Amino acid sequence: MNKKSKKNNNDLFNYKIHISVLFCAIIAEYIGITKIHIYNGINFIILPLVYSLILAILLYLIKQYTWIQEKESKVASKLLVILIGPLIAKLAISSGQNFTLLMSIGPGLLLEELGDIGCIFIALPVALLLGFKRESIGMASSICREPQMAVIIDKYGFESPEVKGFMAVYLIGSVLGTIIITIIANILAYIIPLHPYAYAMACGVGSASMNVAAVSALQTIYPELAQQLYAFSGISNLISVVFSLYMYIFILLPLTEKLYKILYPMMNKYVFKR
Protein backbone atom coordinates (compact mmCIF):
# COMPACT_ATOMS: atom_id res chain seq x y z
CA MET A 1 0.00 0.00 0.00
CA ASN A 2 1.58 3.33 -1.06
CA LYS A 3 1.55 6.50 1.08
CA LYS A 4 -1.30 8.10 -0.85
CA SER A 5 -3.59 5.08 -0.41
CA LYS A 6 -2.68 4.86 3.27
CA LYS A 7 -3.47 8.58 3.75
CA ASN A 8 -6.85 8.19 1.98
CA ASN A 9 -7.73 5.23 4.20
CA ASN A 10 -6.79 7.21 7.32
CA ASP A 11 -8.94 10.10 6.10
CA LEU A 12 -11.96 7.82 5.75
CA PHE A 13 -11.64 6.84 9.43
CA ASN A 14 -11.45 10.47 10.60
CA TYR A 15 -13.14 10.20 14.01
CA LYS A 16 -14.27 13.84 14.07
CA ILE A 17 -16.41 13.31 10.97
CA HIS A 18 -18.05 10.12 12.25
CA ILE A 19 -18.78 11.56 15.71
CA SER A 20 -20.21 14.74 14.17
CA VAL A 21 -22.44 12.77 11.79
CA LEU A 22 -23.65 10.55 14.64
CA PHE A 23 -24.38 13.63 16.76
CA CYS A 24 -26.32 15.36 13.97
CA ALA A 25 -28.24 12.17 13.07
CA ILE A 26 -29.31 11.51 16.69
CA ILE A 27 -30.53 15.09 17.17
CA ALA A 28 -32.31 15.12 13.79
CA GLU A 29 -34.00 11.74 14.36
CA TYR A 30 -35.03 12.83 17.85
CA ILE A 31 -36.76 15.91 16.36
CA GLY A 32 -38.30 13.67 13.68
CA ILE A 33 -40.63 14.66 10.83
CA THR A 34 -42.30 18.01 11.45
CA LYS A 35 -45.56 18.90 9.74
CA ILE A 36 -46.45 22.60 9.70
CA HIS A 37 -50.06 23.24 8.74
CA ILE A 38 -50.28 26.14 6.29
CA TYR A 39 -53.79 26.31 4.79
CA ASN A 40 -56.80 24.07 4.11
CA GLY A 41 -55.09 20.68 4.45
CA ILE A 42 -51.77 21.90 2.99
CA ASN A 43 -48.85 20.96 5.21
CA PHE A 44 -45.21 21.91 4.99
CA ILE A 45 -43.06 18.91 5.89
CA ILE A 46 -39.56 19.21 7.33
CA LEU A 47 -37.59 15.95 7.22
CA PRO A 48 -34.85 14.98 9.71
CA LEU A 49 -32.44 15.32 6.78
CA VAL A 50 -32.93 19.09 6.83
CA TYR A 51 -32.17 19.33 10.55
CA SER A 52 -29.02 17.24 10.23
CA LEU A 53 -27.78 19.35 7.29
CA ILE A 54 -28.35 22.60 9.19
CA LEU A 55 -26.57 21.23 12.26
CA ALA A 56 -23.61 20.07 10.15
CA ILE A 57 -23.36 23.47 8.45
CA LEU A 58 -23.41 25.21 11.83
CA LEU A 59 -20.67 22.93 13.16
CA TYR A 60 -18.49 24.02 10.24
CA LEU A 61 -19.38 27.71 10.25
CA ILE A 62 -19.08 28.45 13.99
CA LYS A 63 -15.40 29.25 14.07
CA GLN A 64 -15.21 29.63 17.84
CA TYR A 65 -15.18 25.83 17.87
CA THR A 66 -12.51 24.24 15.71
CA TRP A 67 -13.89 20.69 15.86
CA ILE A 68 -14.81 20.62 12.15
CA GLN A 69 -12.33 22.36 9.85
CA GLU A 70 -11.52 22.44 6.14
CA LYS A 71 -9.70 19.09 6.35
CA GLU A 72 -12.79 17.34 7.73
CA SER A 73 -14.95 19.08 5.12
CA LYS A 74 -12.83 17.63 2.30
CA VAL A 75 -12.95 14.15 3.88
CA ALA A 76 -16.74 14.42 4.13
CA SER A 77 -16.93 14.93 0.35
CA LYS A 78 -15.10 11.62 -0.17
CA LEU A 79 -17.30 9.82 2.34
CA LEU A 80 -20.48 11.13 0.70
CA VAL A 81 -19.65 9.24 -2.50
CA ILE A 82 -19.32 5.99 -0.51
CA LEU A 83 -22.28 6.44 1.83
CA ILE A 84 -24.69 7.39 -0.94
CA GLY A 85 -24.13 3.89 -2.42
CA PRO A 86 -26.70 2.02 -0.26
CA LEU A 87 -29.32 4.67 -1.10
CA ILE A 88 -28.71 4.20 -4.83
CA ALA A 89 -28.92 0.41 -4.35
CA LYS A 90 -32.27 0.82 -2.59
CA LEU A 91 -33.60 2.95 -5.45
CA ALA A 92 -32.36 0.40 -7.99
CA ILE A 93 -34.08 -2.48 -6.16
CA SER A 94 -37.35 -0.52 -6.02
CA SER A 95 -37.07 0.19 -9.75
CA GLY A 96 -36.53 -3.50 -10.48
CA GLN A 97 -39.52 -4.53 -8.37
CA ASN A 98 -41.77 -2.15 -10.33
CA PHE A 99 -40.33 -2.79 -13.80
CA THR A 100 -43.73 -3.59 -15.36
CA LEU A 101 -45.23 -0.39 -13.98
CA LEU A 102 -42.30 1.65 -15.29
CA MET A 103 -42.68 0.17 -18.77
CA SER A 104 -46.35 1.13 -18.81
CA ILE A 105 -45.36 4.82 -18.64
CA GLY A 106 -43.76 4.61 -22.10
CA PRO A 107 -41.54 7.40 -23.45
CA GLY A 108 -42.59 9.82 -20.71
CA LEU A 109 -39.60 8.84 -18.61
CA LEU A 110 -37.23 9.73 -21.44
CA LEU A 111 -39.04 12.92 -22.44
CA GLU A 112 -38.86 14.32 -18.90
CA GLU A 113 -35.23 15.07 -19.68
CA LEU A 114 -36.44 17.78 -22.08
CA GLY A 115 -37.59 19.72 -19.03
CA ASP A 116 -33.99 20.82 -18.53
CA ILE A 117 -34.36 23.11 -21.55
CA GLY A 118 -36.95 25.21 -19.74
CA CYS A 119 -34.54 25.88 -16.87
CA ILE A 120 -32.18 27.74 -19.20
CA PHE A 121 -34.85 30.26 -20.16
CA ILE A 122 -35.47 31.00 -16.49
CA ALA A 123 -31.99 30.75 -14.97
CA LEU A 124 -29.97 32.60 -17.63
CA PRO A 125 -31.93 35.90 -17.52
CA VAL A 126 -31.83 35.81 -13.71
CA ALA A 127 -28.05 35.28 -13.70
CA LEU A 128 -27.59 38.15 -16.18
CA LEU A 129 -29.80 40.45 -14.13
CA LEU A 130 -27.63 39.67 -11.11
CA GLY A 131 -24.65 41.05 -13.03
CA PHE A 132 -22.90 37.86 -14.10
CA LYS A 133 -21.37 37.72 -17.58
CA ARG A 134 -19.85 34.57 -19.12
CA GLU A 135 -20.20 32.96 -15.69
CA SER A 136 -23.94 32.76 -16.33
CA ILE A 137 -23.36 30.17 -19.10
CA GLY A 138 -21.86 27.74 -16.60
CA MET A 139 -24.47 28.57 -13.99
CA ALA A 140 -27.59 28.23 -16.13
CA SER A 141 -26.78 25.49 -18.63
CA SER A 142 -27.34 22.51 -16.29
CA ILE A 143 -27.90 21.33 -12.74
CA CYS A 144 -24.09 21.63 -12.36
CA ARG A 145 -23.16 18.14 -11.21
CA GLU A 146 -20.14 15.93 -11.95
CA PRO A 147 -21.00 14.69 -15.51
CA GLN A 148 -21.50 18.26 -16.75
CA MET A 149 -18.36 19.41 -14.92
CA ALA A 150 -16.13 17.26 -17.10
CA VAL A 151 -17.70 18.67 -20.27
CA ILE A 152 -17.50 22.34 -19.34
CA ILE A 153 -13.89 22.11 -18.08
CA ASP A 154 -12.91 20.33 -21.30
CA LYS A 155 -14.67 22.96 -23.46
CA TYR A 156 -13.68 26.20 -21.72
CA GLY A 157 -10.68 25.39 -19.50
CA PHE A 158 -10.45 25.30 -15.71
CA GLU A 159 -9.70 29.03 -15.25
CA SER A 160 -12.50 30.24 -17.53
CA PRO A 161 -15.41 32.36 -16.23
CA GLU A 162 -17.85 29.67 -17.43
CA VAL A 163 -16.23 27.08 -15.14
CA LYS A 164 -16.10 29.57 -12.25
CA GLY A 165 -19.85 30.12 -12.61
CA PHE A 166 -20.41 26.37 -12.83
CA MET A 167 -18.34 25.71 -9.70
CA ALA A 168 -20.22 28.38 -7.74
CA VAL A 169 -23.54 26.61 -8.41
CA TYR A 170 -21.93 23.19 -7.86
CA LEU A 171 -20.68 24.16 -4.39
CA ILE A 172 -23.92 25.88 -3.37
CA GLY A 173 -25.89 22.90 -4.67
CA SER A 174 -23.75 20.46 -2.68
CA VAL A 175 -24.54 22.32 0.55
CA LEU A 176 -28.07 23.64 0.03
CA GLY A 177 -29.39 21.56 -2.90
CA THR A 178 -31.00 18.84 -0.78
CA ILE A 179 -32.74 21.39 1.45
CA ILE A 180 -34.05 23.44 -1.46
CA ILE A 181 -35.31 20.47 -3.52
CA THR A 182 -37.06 19.07 -0.43
CA ILE A 183 -38.90 22.36 0.03
CA ILE A 184 -39.78 22.61 -3.68
CA ALA A 185 -41.13 19.01 -3.84
CA ASN A 186 -43.03 19.65 -0.65
CA ILE A 187 -44.79 22.79 -1.85
CA LEU A 188 -45.47 21.74 -5.45
CA ALA A 189 -47.04 18.42 -4.39
CA TYR A 190 -49.72 20.42 -2.58
CA ILE A 191 -50.35 23.39 -4.84
CA ILE A 192 -50.17 21.79 -8.33
CA PRO A 193 -52.48 18.78 -8.81
CA LEU A 194 -50.20 16.43 -10.77
CA HIS A 195 -49.98 12.67 -10.23
CA PRO A 196 -47.45 11.66 -7.54
CA TYR A 197 -45.62 9.56 -10.15
CA ALA A 198 -44.96 12.75 -12.16
CA TYR A 199 -43.38 14.38 -9.13
CA ALA A 200 -41.32 11.26 -8.45
CA MET A 201 -40.00 11.38 -12.02
CA ALA A 202 -39.17 15.06 -11.55
CA CYS A 203 -37.11 14.18 -8.45
CA GLY A 204 -34.59 12.34 -10.64
CA VAL A 205 -32.52 15.38 -11.55
CA GLY A 206 -29.23 13.53 -11.87
CA SER A 207 -28.05 13.96 -8.28
CA ALA A 208 -28.45 10.96 -5.94
CA SER A 209 -28.55 13.02 -2.74
CA MET A 210 -31.11 15.51 -4.11
CA ASN A 211 -33.17 12.65 -5.54
CA VAL A 212 -33.33 10.85 -2.18
CA ALA A 213 -34.15 14.07 -0.31
CA ALA A 214 -36.98 15.03 -2.68
CA VAL A 215 -38.56 11.58 -2.92
CA SER A 216 -38.43 11.21 0.88
CA ALA A 217 -40.63 14.30 1.15
CA LEU A 218 -43.07 12.82 -1.38
CA GLN A 219 -43.04 9.50 0.45
CA THR A 220 -44.13 11.29 3.63
CA ILE A 221 -47.02 12.95 1.77
CA TYR A 222 -48.04 9.74 -0.09
CA PRO A 223 -47.02 6.87 2.24
CA GLU A 224 -49.28 4.38 0.41
CA LEU A 225 -47.21 4.87 -2.79
CA ALA A 226 -43.77 4.83 -1.16
CA GLN A 227 -42.31 1.91 -3.14
CA GLN A 228 -43.66 3.13 -6.50
CA LEU A 229 -42.33 6.65 -5.85
CA TYR A 230 -38.88 5.24 -5.11
CA ALA A 231 -39.07 3.22 -8.33
CA PHE A 232 -39.99 6.16 -10.54
CA SER A 233 -37.49 8.55 -8.99
CA GLY A 234 -34.72 5.93 -9.12
CA ILE A 235 -35.12 5.09 -12.79
CA SER A 236 -35.65 8.76 -13.65
CA ASN A 237 -32.43 9.69 -11.87
CA LEU A 238 -30.55 6.94 -13.71
CA ILE A 239 -31.91 8.16 -17.06
CA SER A 240 -30.94 11.72 -16.13
CA VAL A 241 -27.37 10.67 -15.32
CA VAL A 242 -27.01 8.71 -18.58
CA PHE A 243 -28.82 11.01 -21.02
CA SER A 244 -28.13 14.36 -19.40
CA LEU A 245 -24.54 14.22 -20.62
CA TYR A 246 -25.62 13.99 -24.27
CA MET A 247 -28.37 16.56 -23.71
CA TYR A 248 -25.76 18.87 -22.21
CA ILE A 249 -23.24 18.45 -25.01
CA PHE A 250 -25.59 18.64 -28.01
CA ILE A 251 -28.52 20.77 -26.80
CA LEU A 252 -28.24 22.54 -23.45
CA LEU A 253 -24.77 24.09 -23.67
CA PRO A 254 -25.07 25.27 -27.31
CA LEU A 255 -28.55 26.62 -26.57
CA THR A 256 -27.27 28.54 -23.52
CA GLU A 257 -24.46 30.02 -25.61
CA LYS A 258 -26.88 31.23 -28.30
CA LEU A 259 -29.32 32.62 -25.75
CA TYR A 260 -26.46 34.42 -23.97
CA LYS A 261 -25.40 36.08 -27.25
CA ILE A 262 -28.96 37.38 -27.68
CA LEU A 263 -29.74 38.37 -24.09
CA TYR A 264 -26.42 39.88 -22.95
CA PRO A 265 -26.41 42.81 -25.46
CA MET A 266 -30.12 43.42 -24.74
CA MET A 267 -29.47 43.54 -20.99
CA ASN A 268 -26.58 45.94 -21.49
CA LYS A 269 -28.64 48.22 -23.72
CA TYR A 270 -32.01 48.30 -21.98
CA VAL A 271 -31.39 47.25 -18.35
CA PHE A 272 -27.87 48.31 -17.41
CA LYS A 273 -27.72 51.23 -19.97
CA ARG A 274 -24.06 50.54 -20.76
C-alpha positions as CSV (number, residue, x, y, z in Angstrom):
1,M,0.0,0.0,0.0
2,N,1.6,3.3,-1.1
3,K,1.5,6.5,1.1
4,K,-1.3,8.1,-0.9
5,S,-3.6,5.1,-0.4
6,K,-2.7,4.9,3.3
7,K,-3.5,8.6,3.7
8,N,-6.8,8.2,2.0
9,N,-7.7,5.2,4.2
10,N,-6.8,7.2,7.3
11,D,-8.9,10.1,6.1
12,L,-12.0,7.8,5.8
13,F,-11.6,6.8,9.4
14,N,-11.5,10.5,10.6
15,Y,-13.1,10.2,14.0
16,K,-14.3,13.8,14.1
17,I,-16.4,13.3,11.0
18,H,-18.0,10.1,12.3
19,I,-18.8,11.6,15.7
20,S,-20.2,14.7,14.2
21,V,-22.4,12.8,11.8
22,L,-23.7,10.5,14.6
23,F,-24.4,13.6,16.8
24,C,-26.3,15.4,14.0
25,A,-28.2,12.2,13.1
26,I,-29.3,11.5,16.7
27,I,-30.5,15.1,17.2
28,A,-32.3,15.1,13.8
29,E,-34.0,11.7,14.4
30,Y,-35.0,12.8,17.9
31,I,-36.8,15.9,16.4
32,G,-38.3,13.7,13.7
33,I,-40.6,14.7,10.8
34,T,-42.3,18.0,11.5
35,K,-45.6,18.9,9.7
36,I,-46.5,22.6,9.7
37,H,-50.1,23.2,8.7
38,I,-50.3,26.1,6.3
39,Y,-53.8,26.3,4.8
40,N,-56.8,24.1,4.1
41,G,-55.1,20.7,4.4
42,I,-51.8,21.9,3.0
43,N,-48.8,21.0,5.2
44,F,-45.2,21.9,5.0
45,I,-43.1,18.9,5.9
46,I,-39.6,19.2,7.3
47,L,-37.6,16.0,7.2
48,P,-34.8,15.0,9.7
49,L,-32.4,15.3,6.8
50,V,-32.9,19.1,6.8
51,Y,-32.2,19.3,10.6
52,S,-29.0,17.2,10.2
53,L,-27.8,19.4,7.3
54,I,-28.4,22.6,9.2
55,L,-26.6,21.2,12.3
56,A,-23.6,20.1,10.2
57,I,-23.4,23.5,8.4
58,L,-23.4,25.2,11.8
59,L,-20.7,22.9,13.2
60,Y,-18.5,24.0,10.2
61,L,-19.4,27.7,10.3
62,I,-19.1,28.4,14.0
63,K,-15.4,29.3,14.1
64,Q,-15.2,29.6,17.8
65,Y,-15.2,25.8,17.9
66,T,-12.5,24.2,15.7
67,W,-13.9,20.7,15.9
68,I,-14.8,20.6,12.1
69,Q,-12.3,22.4,9.8
70,E,-11.5,22.4,6.1
71,K,-9.7,19.1,6.3
72,E,-12.8,17.3,7.7
73,S,-14.9,19.1,5.1
74,K,-12.8,17.6,2.3
75,V,-12.9,14.1,3.9
76,A,-16.7,14.4,4.1
77,S,-16.9,14.9,0.4
78,K,-15.1,11.6,-0.2
79,L,-17.3,9.8,2.3
80,L,-20.5,11.1,0.7
81,V,-19.7,9.2,-2.5
82,I,-19.3,6.0,-0.5
83,L,-22.3,6.4,1.8
84,I,-24.7,7.4,-0.9
85,G,-24.1,3.9,-2.4
86,P,-26.7,2.0,-0.3
87,L,-29.3,4.7,-1.1
88,I,-28.7,4.2,-4.8
89,A,-28.9,0.4,-4.4
90,K,-32.3,0.8,-2.6
91,L,-33.6,3.0,-5.4
92,A,-32.4,0.4,-8.0
93,I,-34.1,-2.5,-6.2
94,S,-37.3,-0.5,-6.0
95,S,-37.1,0.2,-9.7
96,G,-36.5,-3.5,-10.5
97,Q,-39.5,-4.5,-8.4
98,N,-41.8,-2.2,-10.3
99,F,-40.3,-2.8,-13.8
100,T,-43.7,-3.6,-15.4
101,L,-45.2,-0.4,-14.0
102,L,-42.3,1.6,-15.3
103,M,-42.7,0.2,-18.8
104,S,-46.4,1.1,-18.8
105,I,-45.4,4.8,-18.6
106,G,-43.8,4.6,-22.1
107,P,-41.5,7.4,-23.4
108,G,-42.6,9.8,-20.7
109,L,-39.6,8.8,-18.6
110,L,-37.2,9.7,-21.4
111,L,-39.0,12.9,-22.4
112,E,-38.9,14.3,-18.9
113,E,-35.2,15.1,-19.7
114,L,-36.4,17.8,-22.1
115,G,-37.6,19.7,-19.0
116,D,-34.0,20.8,-18.5
117,I,-34.4,23.1,-21.5
118,G,-37.0,25.2,-19.7
119,C,-34.5,25.9,-16.9
120,I,-32.2,27.7,-19.2
121,F,-34.9,30.3,-20.2
122,I,-35.5,31.0,-16.5
123,A,-32.0,30.8,-15.0
124,L,-30.0,32.6,-17.6
125,P,-31.9,35.9,-17.5
126,V,-31.8,35.8,-13.7
127,A,-28.0,35.3,-13.7
128,L,-27.6,38.1,-16.2
129,L,-29.8,40.5,-14.1
130,L,-27.6,39.7,-11.1
131,G,-24.7,41.1,-13.0
132,F,-22.9,37.9,-14.1
133,K,-21.4,37.7,-17.6
134,R,-19.8,34.6,-19.1
135,E,-20.2,33.0,-15.7
136,S,-23.9,32.8,-16.3
137,I,-23.4,30.2,-19.1
138,G,-21.9,27.7,-16.6
139,M,-24.5,28.6,-14.0
140,A,-27.6,28.2,-16.1
141,S,-26.8,25.5,-18.6
142,S,-27.3,22.5,-16.3
143,I,-27.9,21.3,-12.7
144,C,-24.1,21.6,-12.4
145,R,-23.2,18.1,-11.2
146,E,-20.1,15.9,-11.9
147,P,-21.0,14.7,-15.5
148,Q,-21.5,18.3,-16.8
149,M,-18.4,19.4,-14.9
150,A,-16.1,17.3,-17.1
151,V,-17.7,18.7,-20.3
152,I,-17.5,22.3,-19.3
153,I,-13.9,22.1,-18.1
154,D,-12.9,20.3,-21.3
155,K,-14.7,23.0,-23.5
156,Y,-13.7,26.2,-21.7
157,G,-10.7,25.4,-19.5
158,F,-10.5,25.3,-15.7
159,E,-9.7,29.0,-15.3
160,S,-12.5,30.2,-17.5
161,P,-15.4,32.4,-16.2
162,E,-17.8,29.7,-17.4
163,V,-16.2,27.1,-15.1
164,K,-16.1,29.6,-12.2
165,G,-19.8,30.1,-12.6
166,F,-20.4,26.4,-12.8
167,M,-18.3,25.7,-9.7
168,A,-20.2,28.4,-7.7
169,V,-23.5,26.6,-8.4
170,Y,-21.9,23.2,-7.9
171,L,-20.7,24.2,-4.4
172,I,-23.9,25.9,-3.4
173,G,-25.9,22.9,-4.7
174,S,-23.8,20.5,-2.7
175,V,-24.5,22.3,0.6
176,L,-28.1,23.6,0.0
177,G,-29.4,21.6,-2.9
178,T,-31.0,18.8,-0.8
179,I,-32.7,21.4,1.5
180,I,-34.0,23.4,-1.5
181,I,-35.3,20.5,-3.5
182,T,-37.1,19.1,-0.4
183,I,-38.9,22.4,0.0
184,I,-39.8,22.6,-3.7
185,A,-41.1,19.0,-3.8
186,N,-43.0,19.7,-0.7
187,I,-44.8,22.8,-1.8
188,L,-45.5,21.7,-5.5
189,A,-47.0,18.4,-4.4
190,Y,-49.7,20.4,-2.6
191,I,-50.3,23.4,-4.8
192,I,-50.2,21.8,-8.3
193,P,-52.5,18.8,-8.8
194,L,-50.2,16.4,-10.8
195,H,-50.0,12.7,-10.2
196,P,-47.4,11.7,-7.5
197,Y,-45.6,9.6,-10.1
198,A,-45.0,12.8,-12.2
199,Y,-43.4,14.4,-9.1
200,A,-41.3,11.3,-8.4
201,M,-40.0,11.4,-12.0
202,A,-39.2,15.1,-11.6
203,C,-37.1,14.2,-8.5
204,G,-34.6,12.3,-10.6
205,V,-32.5,15.4,-11.5
206,G,-29.2,13.5,-11.9
207,S,-28.1,14.0,-8.3
208,A,-28.5,11.0,-5.9
209,S,-28.5,13.0,-2.7
210,M,-31.1,15.5,-4.1
211,N,-33.2,12.7,-5.5
212,V,-33.3,10.8,-2.2
213,A,-34.2,14.1,-0.3
214,A,-37.0,15.0,-2.7
215,V,-38.6,11.6,-2.9
216,S,-38.4,11.2,0.9
217,A,-40.6,14.3,1.2
218,L,-43.1,12.8,-1.4
219,Q,-43.0,9.5,0.5
220,T,-44.1,11.3,3.6
221,I,-47.0,12.9,1.8
222,Y,-48.0,9.7,-0.1
223,P,-47.0,6.9,2.2
224,E,-49.3,4.4,0.4
225,L,-47.2,4.9,-2.8
226,A,-43.8,4.8,-1.2
227,Q,-42.3,1.9,-3.1
228,Q,-43.7,3.1,-6.5
229,L,-42.3,6.6,-5.9
230,Y,-38.9,5.2,-5.1
231,A,-39.1,3.2,-8.3
232,F,-40.0,6.2,-10.5
233,S,-37.5,8.5,-9.0
234,G,-34.7,5.9,-9.1
235,I,-35.1,5.1,-12.8
236,S,-35.6,8.8,-13.6
237,N,-32.4,9.7,-11.9
238,L,-30.5,6.9,-13.7
239,I,-31.9,8.2,-17.1
240,S,-30.9,11.7,-16.1
241,V,-27.4,10.7,-15.3
242,V,-27.0,8.7,-18.6
243,F,-28.8,11.0,-21.0
244,S,-28.1,14.4,-19.4
245,L,-24.5,14.2,-20.6
246,Y,-25.6,14.0,-24.3
247,M,-28.4,16.6,-23.7
248,Y,-25.8,18.9,-22.2
249,I,-23.2,18.5,-25.0
250,F,-25.6,18.6,-28.0
251,I,-28.5,20.8,-26.8
252,L,-28.2,22.5,-23.4
253,L,-24.8,24.1,-23.7
254,P,-25.1,25.3,-27.3
255,L,-28.6,26.6,-26.6
256,T,-27.3,28.5,-23.5
257,E,-24.5,30.0,-25.6
258,K,-26.9,31.2,-28.3
259,L,-29.3,32.6,-25.8
260,Y,-26.5,34.4,-24.0
261,K,-25.4,36.1,-27.2
262,I,-29.0,37.4,-27.7
263,L,-29.7,38.4,-24.1
264,Y,-26.4,39.9,-23.0
265,P,-26.4,42.8,-25.5
266,M,-30.1,43.4,-24.7
267,M,-29.5,43.5,-21.0
268,N,-26.6,45.9,-21.5
269,K,-28.6,48.2,-23.7
270,Y,-32.0,48.3,-22.0
271,V,-31.4,47.2,-18.3
272,F,-27.9,48.3,-17.4
273,K,-27.7,51.2,-20.0
274,R,-24.1,50.5,-20.8
